[in-house]
Amino acid sequence: MILTILAAMTVGQAMDGRLMRFPDIHDDKIVFMYAGDLWHVPAEGGTARKLTNDEGGEYLAKFSPDGQQIAFAATYDGNMDVYVMPATGGEPKRLTYHNSLDIPVDWMPDGKTILFRSLRNSPFGRYLSYYTVPAAGGTEEEHPIQEGGLGSASPDGKTVAYNRMSTENAAWKGYRGGNQSFISFYDTVANRYWEMEHDRSAYLWPMWVGNNVYYANDRDGRLNLYSYDMRSKRSTKLTSYTDLDIKWPSAGKDKIVFERDAKLWTYDIASKKVSPVPVAIFSDLEARRPVHRELGAFTSDITISPSGSRVAVEARGELFSVPAKEGITYNISNTPGARERYLTWSPDGKWLLYASDKTGEYEWYVRKSDLSEPERRVTSGGNNFYEAATWSPDSKSFLFRDSRNTLYIVDADTGAQTPIGPAEYPAYGDAVWSPDSKWLAYTKTD
């Protein structure tokens, strides 16, 4: 009985799978990426089965129209190319061999050709263009669409609904600028181009199903699902989330699968019902196991003690005091859950100054260089990004700039801050202390 309870608890914990990316759906099955590999799960949820196990990453899998094959992007040989494999698993077959990034967009309705996007002919690597490649292997062909990001072919294969700009991975939210994504249409037979009526909000992930093009839009503040009727030319809002965005939706014949809240969900086109997809992922979780790393290749901030006997470095977010010749290496910070940076030794050799985000925002800390005392936080209430600090020659103060173009002088003992600025235009340039620590000289953009 105890073993049964423990087994049930284990399954229950695994059924709350998170961070599943780039899903696609065909009938009663979903494929998605998790931890750099492709997985397969029933559309109603259940235990996921791993399809790939290569060291290279796999991305953006797409079912063929008959559900028998999967096209995806992978970095097996270092570069990202288009591959195809059986939907039930098997050996991937490489289809593209260009040194640019090749990423599948959609299968053409005949199931014989894969539409993919690439930077191979883009000036300055700015615009993606469309190409096609036979699923059985063969020569890639240039597609008439020369600016294409996300897209989907019409059921007859003659027209493509697509984004000209590829902004689905942009770091911004609520963007309304010139690189905005809207939905375009191109009829390859009639050589005709037109656009879906749009405002300045984002129109992403066009998905052509029957007489409708489904897409995500953020006009109300969050990315929600919409449908566009190709006959009436009218859009209808299908979901009304106000907290978290819908991301990476992908359509099958009668359902749409998408990411939200780091989980998978389905939208049933006929019933208009949204359902969660509970997923149990049983994995060795390789990335979570402790490992030993040689940190020499990961060092960034480096500061030499005034005596020259030790060097303090930052590597993978941790701070270390290293002997210049031989001796013991000490972990100064030892904070696996935080990142430290901008480490610098005081001119008198007594203190180490650094920034840490252990409170949720970066703050400045000082610690005795011999590590005889715990660290001491010098600043509090930070709510923006800091740049590296510079000690005063007397080791009593330091100066730094923040992302709001303000220059600060901070008393290392009391934490008292003297702001200089903010600069009207970005930003302050060099700032240096006078040898007696009484003056500061700096440049400022006018």
C-alpha positions in Angstrom: 0.0 0.0 0.0 2.8 2.4 0.9 4.6 1.7 -2.4 1.3 2.4 -4.3 0.9 5.7 -2.5 4.5 6.7 -3.3 4.1 5.7 -6.9 0.9 7.8 -7.2 2.6 10.8 -5.6 5.5 10.5 -8.1 3.1 10.4 -11.1 1.1 13.3 -9.6 4.2 15.4 -9.4 5.3 14.5 -12.9 1.9 15.2 -14.3 2.5 18.9 -13.7 5.2 19.1 -16.4 6.4 22.7 -17.1 8.5 24.6 -19.6 7.3 22.5 -22.6 8.0 24.6 -25.8 7.0 24.9 -29.4 4.1 22.4 -29.5 2.3 21.1 -32.6 -0.8 18.9 -32.8 -2.2 16.3 -35.2 -5.5 14.6 -34.3 -5.0 13.0 -30.9 -1.2 13.6 -30.5 1.0 16.5 -29.6 4.8 16.9 -30.2 6.8 19.5 -28.2 10.3 20.4 -27.1 11.4 19.8 -23.5 15.0 20.2 -22.3 16.4 20.3 -25.8 14.6 17.1 -27.0 11.4 16.3 -28.8 8.6 14.5 -26.9 5.3 13.0 -27.9 2.1 13.0 -25.7 -1.7 12.3 -26.3 -3.7 15.5 -26.9 -5.8 14.8 -23.8 -2.6 14.5 -21.7 -0.7 11.7 -20.1 2.8 10.3 -20.0 5.1 11.8 -22.6 7.5 9.7 -24.6 10.9 10.9 -25.7 11.5 10.9 -29.5 15.1 12.2 -29.7 18.1 11.9 -27.5 20.9 13.7 -29.4 23.3 16.2 -27.8 22.2 18.7 -30.4 19.0 20.6 -29.7 15.7 20.1 -31.6 13.2 22.9 -32.2 9.8 23.8 -33.8 8.6 20.3 -34.8 5.7 20.2 -37.3 3.5 17.2 -38.1 3.1 16.3 -41.8 -0.6 16.6 -43.0 -1.1 12.8 -42.6 0.6 12.8 -39.2 3.2 10.2 -40.2 6.3 12.4 -40.2 7.7 15.3 -38.2 9.8 18.1 -39.7 12.0 20.1 -37.2 15.1 22.2 -36.8 18.1 20.7 -35.1 21.8 21.6 -34.4 23.1 18.0 -34.7 26.1 19.2 -36.8 26.6 22.6 -35.2 24.4 24.6 -37.5 20.6 24.7 -37.4 19.1 22.8 -40.3 15.8 21.2 -41.3 15.3 17.5 -40.5 12.5 15.0 -40.9 11.8 11.8 -39.0 8.9 9.4 -38.4 6.3 10.7 -36.0 6.7 7.7 -33.8 10.5 8.1 -33.6 13.4 7.0 -35.6 16.5 8.2 -37.3 16.3 11.9 -38.4 17.0 12.7 -42.1 18.8 15.9 -42.8 17.2 18.0 -45.6 19.2 21.3 -45.7 22.9 21.9 -45.6 23.4 25.7 -45.7 25.5 27.6 -43.1 22.6 29.9 -42.4 19.8 29.2 -39.9 17.1 27.0 -41.6 13.9 26.7 -39.6 10.7 24.9 -40.8 7.6 27.0 -41.1 4.9 24.6 -42.3 4.2 21.5 -44.4 2.7 22.2 -47.8 -0.8 20.5 -48.0 0.4 17.8 -50.4 2.7 16.4 -47.6 5.6 16.2 -50.0 7.2 19.6 -49.4 8.3 21.5 -46.4 8.2 25.3 -46.3 11.1 26.8 -44.3 12.6 30.2 -43.6 16.3 31.1 -43.8 18.7 34.1 -43.6 20.8 32.6 -46.4 20.1 35.4 -48.9 19.3 38.2 -46.5 21.4 41.5 -46.7 22.9 42.1 -43.2 21.0 39.1 -41.8 17.9 41.2 -41.3 15.2 39.6 -43.2 14.2 35.9 -43.4 13.1 34.5 -46.8 11.0 31.4 -47.6 12.3 28.3 -49.3 10.9 24.8 -49.9 12.6 21.4 -49.8 11.2 18.0 -50.7 10.5 15.9 -47.5 12.1 12.9 -49.3 15.3 15.0 -49.8 16.5 17.0 -52.7 17.4 20.5 -53.8 15.9 23.5 -52.0 14.0 26.0 -54.1 13.5 29.7 -53.5 9.9 30.7 -52.7 8.5 33.9 -54.1 8.1 35.4 -50.5 11.3 37.3 -49.8 10.3 38.6 -46.3 8.8 35.9 -44.2 8.7 34.9 -40.5 5.9 32.7 -39.2 3.5 31.4 -41.8 0.9 28.9 -42.9 -0.2 27.6 -46.3 -3.9 27.6 -47.4 -5.6 24.2 -47.8 -5.1 24.3 -51.6 -1.4 25.3 -51.2 -1.7 28.3 -53.5 -1.7 31.1 -50.8 0.4 31.7 -47.7 -0.6 33.7 -44.7 2.5 35.0 -43.0 4.3 37.6 -41.0 6.8 39.7 -43.0 8.7 40.5 -39.8 9.8 37.8 -37.4 9.2 39.3 -34.0 7.8 36.3 -32.1 10.9 36.1 -29.9 11.3 39.8 -29.3 12.1 40.8 -25.7 9.6 43.7 -25.7 5.9 43.7 -24.8 3.3 46.0 -26.2 5.6 47.1 -29.0 4.0 49.4 -31.5 7.0 50.4 -33.7 8.0 50.0 -37.3 9.1 46.3 -36.9 5.6 45.3 -35.9 4.2 41.9 -37.2 1.0 41.9 -39.1 -0.5 39.2 -41.3 0.1 39.3 -45.1 -1.2 37.1 -47.8 0.5 36.1 -51.0 -1.2 34.1 -53.8 1.7 32.3 -55.6 -0.5 31.4 -58.6 -2.1 34.9 -59.3 1.1 36.7 -58.0 -1.1 38.8 -55.7 -0.3 40.3 -52.3 -2.6 41.8 -49.7 -2.8 42.3 -46.0 -5.3 41.5 -43.2 -6.8 44.7 -41.9 -4.7 45.6 -38.8 -3.8 48.3 -36.3 -0.5 48.8 -34.6 -0.8 45.8 -32.2 1.0 42.5 -32.8 -0.5 39.8 -35.1 1.5 36.6 -34.7 1.4 32.9 -35.5 -1.0 32.8 -38.5 -2.6 29.3 -38.8 -4.7 28.5 -41.8 -7.6 26.0 -41.0 -10.4 25.7 -43.6 -11.8 29.1 -44.3 -10.2 30.8 -41.2 -6.8 32.1 -40.3 -6.2 31.8 -36.6 -3.6 34.1 -34.9 -2.5 35.7 -31.6 -2.9 39.4 -30.9 -2.1 41.7 -28.0 -4.4 44.6 -28.7 -6.0 44.2 -25.2 -2.7 44.0 -23.4 -2.1 40.2 -23.6 -1.7 37.8 -26.5 -5.0 36.0 -27.0 -6.3 33.8 -29.7 -8.3 35.2 -32.6 -9.8 33.9 -35.8 -10.1 35.7 -39.2 -12.8 34.6 -41.6 -11.4 34.7 -45.1 -14.9 35.2 -46.6 -16.4 38.0 -44.3 -12.9 39.5 -43.6 -13.8 39.8 -39.9 -11.8 38.8 -36.8 -13.3 37.2 -33.7 -11.6 37.1 -30.3 -11.6 33.5 -29.0 -9.8 33.7 -25.6 -9.8 36.5 -23.0 -6.7 36.0 -20.8 -5.7 39.0 -18.8 -2.7 37.7 -16.9 -0.4 35.6 -19.1 0.1 35.5 -22.9 -0.7 32.7 -25.3 2.6 31.8 -27.0 3.6 29.5 -29.9 0.1 28.3 -30.9 0.0 25.7 -33.7 -3.1 24.3 -35.4 -4.2 20.8 -36.4 -7.4 19.9 -38.2 -9.7 20.6 -35.3 -7.6 21.8 -32.4 -5.0 24.4 -31.7 -2.3 23.8 -29.1 -0.4 26.6 -27.3 1.9 27.4 -24.4 0.7 29.4 -21.5 1.9 29.6 -17.9 4.7 27.2 -18.9 2.1 24.5 -19.6 0.3 23.2 -22.7 -3.3 23.9 -23.6 -5.6 23.0 -26.4 -8.4 25.0 -28.0 -11.2 22.9 -29.7 -12.3 24.8 -32.8 -15.8 23.3 -32.9 -16.7 23.5 -29.2 -14.5 26.7 -28.6 -13.4 25.0 -25.4 -9.9 25.5 -23.8 -8.5 22.5 -22.0 -5.2 22.0 -20.1 -3.0 19.2 -21.2 -1.5 17.5 -18.1 1.8 16.0 -19.0 3.9 13.5 -17.1 7.6 13.8 -18.1 9.9 11.1 -16.7 13.4 12.3 -17.5 16.8 11.9 -15.9 16.8 15.7 -15.7 20.5 15.8 -16.6 20.7 19.6 -16.4 19.7 19.5 -12.7 22.4 17.1 -11.5 25.4 18.6 -9.8 28.5 18.6 -12.1 32.1 19.7 -11.9 33.1 22.4 -14.3 36.5 23.9 -15.3 35.7 27.5 -14.8 38.7 29.1 -16.6 36.7 29.5 -19.8 33.7 31.1 -17.9 35.5 34.0 -16.1 34.4 37.6 -16.8 35.1 40.2 -14.1 38.7 40.0 -13.0 40.3 42.2 -10.3 43.9 42.0 -8.9 44.6 42.6 -5.3 46.9 45.6 -4.7 49.6 43.3 -3.3 49.4 41.2 -6.5 49.2 38.0 -4.4 45.6 37.1 -5.3 43.1 37.6 -8.1 39.3 37.7 -7.6 37.2 36.6 -10.5 33.5 36.0 -11.4 32.6 32.8 -13.1 29.1 31.5 -13.8 27.7 34.0 -11.4 29.9 33.0 -8.5 32.9 35.0 -7.0 36.3 33.3 -6.3 39.5 34.5 -4.7 42.4 32.7 -6.5 46.1 32.7 -5.6 48.3 34.4 -8.1 50.8 31.5 -8.0 49.7 28.6 -5.7 47.5 28.2 -2.7 43.8 27.8 -1.9 40.9 29.0 -4.0 38.0 30.4 -2.0 34.4 30.8 -3.0 33.6 34.4 -1.9 29.8 34.4 -2.6 28.6 30.8 -2.6 25.1 31.7 -3.7 23.7 29.2 -6.2 20.4 31.0 -6.4 21.9 34.5 -7.2 24.3 36.0 -9.6 27.2 38.3 -8.6 29.1 40.5 -10.9 31.3 43.7 -11.2 33.8 42.4 -8.6 36.5 45.0 -7.7 39.2 45.1 -5.1 39.6 48.3 -3.0 42.8 50.2 -3.4 43.9 49.5 0.2 43.3 45.8 -0.4 40.9 45.4 2.6 37.6 45.2 0.8 35.9 43.5 -2.1 33.0 45.3 -3.8 30.4 43.6 -6.0 26.8 43.6 -7.1 24.4 40.7 -6.4 20.7 40.1 -7.3 20.0 37.9 -4.3 17.2 40.3 -3.2 15.5 40.2 -6.6 17.2 43.4 -7.8 20.9 44.2 -8.0 22.4 45.8 -4.9 26.0 46.6 -3.9 27.8 44.6 -1.3 31.2 44.8 0.4 33.1 42.1 2.1 36.5 41.9 3.9 39.0 40.6 1.4 40.3 38.0 3.9 36.7 36.7 4.2 36.9 37.1 8.0 33.5 38.7 8.2 30.2 38.2 6.4 29.3 40.4 3.5 27.5 43.7 4.1 24.9 45.2 1.8 25.6 48.8 1.1 22.6 49.9 -1.0 18.9 49.0 -0.9 15.8 49.7 -3.0 17.5 49.2 -6.4 15.0 48.9 -9.2 17.1 49.2 -12.3 20.4 47.8 -13.8 23.8 48.8 -12.6 27.1 49.2 -14.4 30.5 48.4 -12.9 31.7 50.5 -9.9 35.0 52.3 -9.3 36.6 52.8 -5.9 37.9 56.1 -4.7 41.6 56.1 -4.1 41.1 56.3 -0.3 38.8 53.2 -0.4 36.0 55.1 1.4 33.6 55.6 -1.5 32.8 54.2 -4.9 31.0 55.5 -8.0 28.7 53.7 -10.5 26.2 54.5 -13.2 22.7 52.9 -13.6 20.4 52.2 -16.6 18.6 55.5 -15.9 21.7 57.5 -16.9 22.4 58.6 -13.3 25.9 58.7 -11.8 26.1 58.0 -8.1 28.8 58.4 -5.4 28.2 55.9 -2.5 29.8 56.0 0.9 31.0 52.4 1.4 30.6 52.6 5.2 27.1 54.2 5.5 25.6 53.5 2.1 24.8 57.2 1.7 24.3 58.1 -2.0 25.0 61.3 -3.8 23.4 61.3 -7.2 24.9 63.3 -10.1 22.3 63.7 -12.9 20.4 62.1 -14.4 21.9 62.8 -17.8 19.4 64.4 -20.2 20.8 62.3 -23.0 22.5 58.9 -22.7 24.8 59.1 -21.1 27.8 59.7 -18.9 31.1 58.7 -20.3 34.3 58.2 -18.4 34.3 59.1 -14.7 37.5 59.3 -12.7 38.5 60.2 -9.1 41.1 62.7 -8.3 44.1 61.3 -6.4 43.0 62.8 -3.1 39.4 61.4 -3.5 37.9 64.9 -3.2 36.9 65.5 -6.8 35.3 63.6 -9.7 35.9 64.4 -13.4 33.5 63.0 -15.9 32.2 63.4 -19.5 28.5 63.9 -20.3 26.7 63.8 -23.6 25.2 67.2 -24.5 
